[in-house]
């Protein structure tokens, strides 16, 4: 299955993009946490730098989503190839059909030999391994995003509390 060998390169590429994305999310998260606890103004240089980083993270996220979608489509294609190989086992080849004109027993033996010699177990095992790798990438990314969501929520709560305090101070 040639498509599965090419799939390894796609998986490695996607892993690298996901890792880059995690690094950028962590960097943005630490700066956002700092901005949440500090009295920074919107015009502050750090604030502008962080906005640029967030835009970069969003662009990187779109690239990562595209790579993951490509992996899933590639896995589907590989599954279809495997399914076609499996389906071809029950049909006779052209040569087997030709031989069948002269001897139906010989035609059946030829197909049986062909089916016995096919290496479906290895291909199926490789297909399952690729699928597990994609699932691992997706689970790891979900965990990173869940963690970042929780820390962002905490930072946002701090900002909201500071603003409430500021508003109450302004009203009095």
C-alpha positions in Angstrom: 0.0 0.0 0.0 2.0 2.9 -1.3 -0.4 5.5 0.1 0.4 4.4 3.7 4.1 5.0 3.2 3.4 8.5 2.0 1.1 8.9 4.9 4.1 8.8 7.4 5.5 12.0 5.9 2.1 13.7 6.3 1.8 12.5 9.9 5.3 13.8 10.7 4.5 17.2 9.1 1.2 17.5 11.0 3.0 16.6 14.3 5.5 19.4 13.7 2.7 21.9 13.0 0.8 20.8 16.1 4.0 21.1 18.2 4.6 24.6 16.8 1.0 25.5 17.6 1.4 24.3 21.2 4.5 26.4 21.7 2.8 29.5 20.3 -0.3 28.9 22.5 1.9 28.6 25.6 3.7 31.8 24.7 0.5 33.7 24.2 -1.0 32.2 27.3 1.9 33.4 29.5 1.7 36.9 28.1 -2.1 37.0 28.4 -1.8 35.9 32.1 0.7 38.7 32.6 -1.6 41.2 31.0 -4.5 40.0 33.1 -2.7 40.6 36.4 -1.0 43.8 35.4 -2.4 47.2 34.8 -1.6 47.4 31.1 -3.4 49.7 28.7 -4.6 48.8 25.2 -2.1 51.1 23.6 0.8 49.4 25.5 3.5 47.8 23.3 3.2 44.4 25.0 -0.5 44.5 24.3 0.1 45.1 20.6 2.8 42.4 20.4 0.4 40.0 22.0 -2.3 40.8 19.5 0.1 40.0 16.7 1.0 36.8 18.4 -2.6 35.8 18.8 -3.2 36.5 15.1 -0.2 34.3 14.3 -1.6 31.6 16.5 -5.0 31.8 14.7 -3.2 31.5 11.3 -1.2 28.6 12.6 -4.4 26.9 13.9 -5.9 27.1 10.4 -2.8 25.5 8.9 -2.9 22.8 11.6 -6.7 22.1 11.0 -5.9 21.8 7.3 -3.1 19.3 7.9 -5.3 17.2 10.2 -8.1 17.3 7.7 -5.6 16.1 5.0 -4.5 13.3 7.3 -8.1 12.2 7.8 -8.8 12.3 4.1 -5.6 10.4 3.5 -6.6 7.8 6.0 -10.0 7.5 4.2 -8.2 7.0 0.9 -5.9 4.4 2.3 -9.0 2.6 3.8 -10.6 2.7 0.4 -7.5 1.2 -1.2 -7.5 -1.5 1.4 -11.2 -2.1 0.8 -10.7 -2.5 -2.9 -7.9 -5.0 -2.3 -10.2 -6.9 0.0 -13.0 -6.8 -2.5 -10.7 -8.0 -5.3 -10.2 -11.2 -3.4 -13.7 -12.5 -4.1 -13.6 -11.7 -7.8 -11.6 -13.6 -10.5 -8.8 -11.9 -12.4 -8.9 -11.8 -16.2 -6.3 -14.6 -16.4 -8.3 -16.7 -13.9 -11.5 -16.2 -15.9 -9.6 -17.2 -19.1 -8.3 -20.3 -17.5 -11.8 -21.0 -16.2 -13.0 -21.4 -19.8 -10.9 -24.6 -19.9 -11.0 -25.7 -16.3 -13.2 -24.3 -13.5 -11.3 -26.2 -10.9 -8.0 -24.7 -12.0 -9.7 -21.3 -12.0 -10.8 -21.8 -8.4 -7.4 -23.1 -7.3 -5.7 -20.1 -8.9 -7.9 -17.6 -7.0 -7.5 -19.5 -3.8 -3.7 -19.4 -4.1 -3.9 -15.7 -4.9 -6.0 -15.0 -1.8 -3.7 -17.0 0.4 -0.7 -15.1 -0.7 -2.2 -11.6 -0.2 -0.7 -9.9 2.9 -3.8 -8.2 4.2 -2.9 -8.6 7.9 0.2 -6.4 7.6 -1.7 -3.7 5.6 -4.6 -3.8 8.1 -2.2 -3.5 11.0 -0.4 -0.6 9.4 -3.8 1.1 8.7 -4.8 0.7 12.3 -1.5 2.1 13.5 -1.9 5.2 11.3 -5.4 5.7 12.6 -4.2 5.4 16.2 -1.5 8.0 15.5 -4.1 10.4 14.2 -6.3 9.8 17.3 -3.3 10.5 19.5 -2.5 13.8 17.8 -6.1 14.9 18.1 -6.4 13.9 21.8 -3.1 15.6 22.7 -4.3 18.8 20.9 -7.6 18.7 22.7 -5.9 18.4 26.0 -3.7 21.4 25.2 -6.7 23.4 24.1 -8.7 22.4 27.2 -5.9 23.5 29.5 -5.4 26.8 27.7 -9.2 27.4 27.8 -9.2 26.9 31.6 -6.2 29.3 32.1 -7.7 31.8 29.7 -11.0 31.6 31.6 -9.2 32.3 34.9 -7.3 35.3 33.3 -10.6 36.6 32.0 -12.2 36.4 35.4 -9.3 38.4 36.9 -9.7 41.1 34.2 -13.5 41.2 34.8 -13.0 41.5 38.6 -10.4 44.3 38.1 -12.9 46.1 35.8 -15.7 45.7 38.3 -13.4 47.1 41.0 -12.4 50.0 38.8 -16.1 50.7 37.9 -17.1 50.7 41.6 -14.2 53.1 42.4 -15.2 55.4 39.6 -18.9 55.4 40.8 -17.9 56.4 44.3 
